[in-house]
Amino acid sequence: MPFGHEQKEWAERKEHDIYEQKTQFNEFITVKAMMRKDGNVIPTTFTWEDQEIKIEKVLKVQQGSSLKETGIAGTRFLCQAMNRRFYLYYTGRQWYIDL
C-alpha cells in the first residue's frame, strides 16, 4: 500500500478504475421489441457497438432492479444471445443492459 501523497493518488486512481469498470459494461442501448396484444413487451434485438444482435430467447421476465447498478429499475428480462445470458431492463422509457 502506498504512503503519503502516493496513497491519495492511488485512492483516486482506484476510484476512477471502479467508475470505468461500471460504465464500461452497463449502459443504455437501442432495443427492438415486440408489443404483444396482451400488452407485454418482448425484446427481439439490440444494438451493441453498431451491430444488431438477435435475442435468441427471453428466459425470464420480472419486475426488479439492476443487480449491478443502483438506480436502474423496471422490467428485468433474462435473455440469451450468441450463447450468452444477460439482463435487459426496460424502465418504461429506455433499455439498459447488464452484462
Backbone bond lengths (Angstrom), bond angles and torsions (degrees), N, CA, C in turn:
res aa  C-N    CA-C-N  psi(-1)  N-CA   C-N-CA  omega(-1)  CA-C   N-CA-C  phi
1 M - - - 1.444 - - 1.532 108.77 -
2 P 1.340 118.02 134.93 1.466 121.62 179.91 1.535 111.76 -70.40
3 F 1.328 115.29 162.80 1.461 121.58 179.77 1.524 109.64 -122.48
4 G 1.349 116.07 161.90 1.460 122.08 174.68 1.517 113.20 57.81
5 H 1.361 116.05 -135.66 1.473 120.73 -177.49 1.529 111.22 -64.61
6 E 1.328 117.07 -27.90 1.466 120.31 177.73 1.526 110.98 -64.25
7 Q 1.347 116.75 -33.90 1.457 120.48 179.60 1.520 110.38 -64.49
8 K 1.345 116.88 -41.87 1.469 120.68 178.88 1.530 109.80 -63.28
9 E 1.326 117.14 -46.05 1.465 120.72 178.52 1.525 110.94 -61.25
10 W 1.322 117.12 -41.30 1.460 122.23 179.74 1.526 110.23 -62.15
11 A 1.349 116.65 -44.61 1.468 121.47 179.89 1.524 110.57 -63.57
12 E 1.344 117.43 -43.01 1.469 120.65 178.99 1.524 110.69 -63.91
13 R 1.326 116.97 -42.48 1.464 120.85 -179.83 1.529 110.04 -64.66
14 K 1.339 116.71 -40.97 1.456 120.61 179.30 1.527 110.55 -63.30
15 E 1.353 117.21 -43.01 1.469 121.20 176.74 1.521 110.23 -59.36
16 H 1.321 116.42 -44.69 1.467 121.38 -179.85 1.529 110.55 -62.45
17 D 1.329 117.04 -43.04 1.464 120.98 179.97 1.522 111.32 -62.26
18 I 1.350 117.15 -40.80 1.465 120.62 178.52 1.519 109.59 -64.52
19 Y 1.345 118.08 -42.36 1.463 121.38 179.34 1.526 109.80 -62.02
20 E 1.329 116.64 -45.69 1.466 120.54 -179.83 1.527 110.31 -60.93
21 Q 1.318 117.18 -40.87 1.454 120.76 -178.54 1.529 110.34 -64.19
22 K 1.327 117.68 -41.16 1.465 120.80 179.23 1.518 111.04 -64.48
23 T 1.332 116.82 -49.54 1.457 119.25 -173.02 1.521 111.95 -76.97
24 Q 1.300 118.64 -19.93 1.454 120.88 -178.64 1.525 111.17 -67.19
25 F 1.316 119.39 -36.87 1.450 121.56 -172.75 1.521 114.59 -109.78
26 N 1.313 118.96 -8.81 1.453 122.01 -176.34 1.519 108.62 -122.21
27 E 1.325 117.15 112.35 1.448 118.42 -178.57 1.515 111.60 -156.24
28 F 1.332 113.97 163.65 1.452 120.01 175.50 1.523 108.71 -75.71
29 I 1.332 116.01 141.95 1.462 121.12 -175.74 1.524 110.55 -137.72
30 T 1.323 115.12 168.44 1.459 122.03 174.81 1.520 108.58 -89.93
31 V 1.323 116.41 128.96 1.461 122.25 -178.83 1.515 109.09 -129.64
32 K 1.324 116.41 137.51 1.463 121.51 168.97 1.520 106.21 -97.93
33 A 1.321 115.67 133.34 1.454 119.69 -176.76 1.523 109.84 -137.09
34 M 1.318 114.61 157.52 1.454 122.10 178.19 1.529 107.49 -105.35
35 M 1.331 115.88 131.93 1.460 120.92 174.71 1.514 106.91 -98.01
36 R 1.322 116.46 114.73 1.464 120.69 -179.77 1.524 110.02 -79.52
37 K 1.319 116.70 161.19 1.460 119.68 -177.13 1.521 112.45 -65.26
38 D 1.340 117.54 -19.85 1.473 120.32 176.58 1.534 111.99 -82.60
39 G 1.350 116.86 0.06 1.461 121.45 177.32 1.509 114.77 94.94
40 N 1.325 117.69 -7.14 1.464 120.54 178.84 1.522 111.01 -76.54
41 V 1.329 115.28 141.13 1.464 122.60 178.37 1.524 107.64 -101.23
42 I 1.335 116.63 130.89 1.464 122.24 179.06 1.530 108.54 -124.85
43 P 1.341 118.38 117.61 1.470 119.92 177.88 1.527 111.00 -68.34
44 T 1.333 116.64 140.10 1.464 120.84 -179.89 1.527 112.91 -116.19
45 T 1.331 117.43 -36.34 1.466 121.83 176.34 1.525 108.74 -145.68
46 F 1.337 115.60 160.79 1.462 120.68 171.64 1.513 109.26 -142.22
47 T 1.319 116.26 157.20 1.462 121.71 -178.79 1.517 108.89 -103.02
48 W 1.328 115.34 125.86 1.465 122.59 179.31 1.514 108.03 -133.28
49 E 1.335 116.83 119.36 1.467 122.98 -178.89 1.525 110.96 50.97
50 D 1.327 116.26 50.71 1.469 125.21 177.66 1.526 113.77 63.09
51 Q 1.306 117.80 18.76 1.462 121.83 177.74 1.524 108.65 -121.18
52 E 1.334 116.36 129.40 1.453 120.28 177.77 1.527 109.18 -84.08
53 I 1.329 116.52 124.47 1.460 122.30 -175.97 1.521 109.11 -114.44
54 K 1.332 115.92 128.96 1.458 121.85 -179.22 1.521 109.60 -80.44
55 I 1.321 115.53 132.07 1.457 120.84 175.00 1.522 107.03 -83.82
56 E 1.333 116.31 117.21 1.464 121.30 -176.49 1.523 111.69 -72.95
57 K 1.338 116.85 -42.70 1.461 121.22 -177.86 1.519 110.16 -147.11
58 V 1.316 115.46 144.80 1.463 121.39 165.60 1.522 104.65 -104.15
59 L 1.321 116.16 111.45 1.458 121.88 -171.85 1.528 113.64 -86.14
60 K 1.326 116.40 -30.13 1.460 119.94 -177.21 1.522 109.03 -158.30
61 V 1.334 115.82 142.70 1.461 122.04 177.21 1.519 107.72 -130.18
62 Q 1.341 116.14 129.72 1.461 120.02 177.52 1.524 109.54 -158.19
63 Q 1.317 116.23 160.66 1.454 121.12 173.44 1.517 107.63 -77.85
64 G 1.329 116.37 137.44 1.453 117.32 179.28 1.507 112.74 177.79
65 S 1.320 114.70 175.40 1.455 123.30 178.61 1.514 109.76 -103.58
66 S 1.321 114.75 161.22 1.455 120.16 175.56 1.516 109.67 -60.04
67 L 1.314 116.30 138.98 1.456 121.19 178.18 1.525 111.84 -80.67
68 K 1.351 116.76 -14.88 1.463 120.52 -176.65 1.521 113.37 -115.34
69 E 1.302 118.36 -29.35 1.466 122.67 -171.63 1.522 109.50 -121.25
70 T 1.319 117.50 133.04 1.456 119.97 178.01 1.518 110.25 -81.15
71 G 1.325 116.11 151.29 1.460 121.05 176.20 1.515 114.44 88.73
72 I 1.329 118.67 -2.48 1.457 121.61 178.32 1.522 107.50 -106.80
73 A 1.332 116.18 115.74 1.456 120.36 -179.95 1.522 108.85 -142.91
74 G 1.297 115.63 156.11 1.455 121.30 -179.90 1.508 109.45 153.16
75 T 1.321 115.83 -143.84 1.454 120.16 177.35 1.523 108.32 -87.14
76 R 1.328 116.05 126.31 1.469 121.18 -178.67 1.518 108.90 -104.67
77 F 1.328 116.08 126.07 1.459 123.21 -179.80 1.527 108.29 -113.07
78 L 1.324 117.35 122.59 1.457 120.84 170.90 1.528 105.57 -88.93
79 C 1.329 115.84 115.70 1.466 121.23 -173.16 1.520 111.06 -120.13
80 Q 1.332 114.19 164.57 1.458 121.13 174.89 1.515 108.40 -132.83
81 A 1.333 115.57 130.67 1.461 122.38 174.84 1.519 107.53 -148.51
82 M 1.307 116.03 136.77 1.461 122.02 179.00 1.538 110.76 53.44
83 N 1.334 116.70 42.34 1.473 124.14 178.98 1.527 113.48 59.51
84 R 1.328 116.80 28.90 1.461 121.50 178.60 1.523 109.22 -131.42
85 R 1.322 116.57 136.22 1.471 121.06 178.67 1.519 109.85 -97.69
86 F 1.325 115.47 144.28 1.459 121.76 -178.47 1.522 108.53 -159.11
87 Y 1.329 115.59 166.34 1.454 120.98 177.44 1.522 110.58 -105.82
88 L 1.327 115.73 136.12 1.458 123.29 167.99 1.518 106.77 -112.46
89 Y 1.313 116.81 142.10 1.455 122.56 176.95 1.522 108.39 -121.05
90 Y 1.311 115.68 136.62 1.456 121.07 174.36 1.521 107.07 -115.59
91 T 1.323 116.49 115.38 1.461 121.28 -175.27 1.526 112.03 -86.47
92 G 1.314 117.18 -3.41 1.453 121.32 -174.07 1.514 111.18 103.05
93 R 1.333 115.93 -18.62 1.470 121.97 177.68 1.527 111.69 -130.70
94 Q 1.322 116.73 -34.56 1.467 120.52 -174.41 1.527 109.74 -135.02
95 W 1.340 114.18 158.98 1.464 122.56 174.46 1.519 107.94 -107.31
96 Y 1.323 114.36 143.34 1.453 122.87 -176.96 1.516 107.85 -135.53
97 I 1.325 116.98 139.37 1.466 120.14 -179.68 1.520 110.18 -113.98
98 D 1.294 115.89 137.54 1.470 125.25 175.24 1.512 106.87 -115.33
99 L 1.315 117.30 109.34 1.473 120.09 179.88 1.512 110.68 -99.48
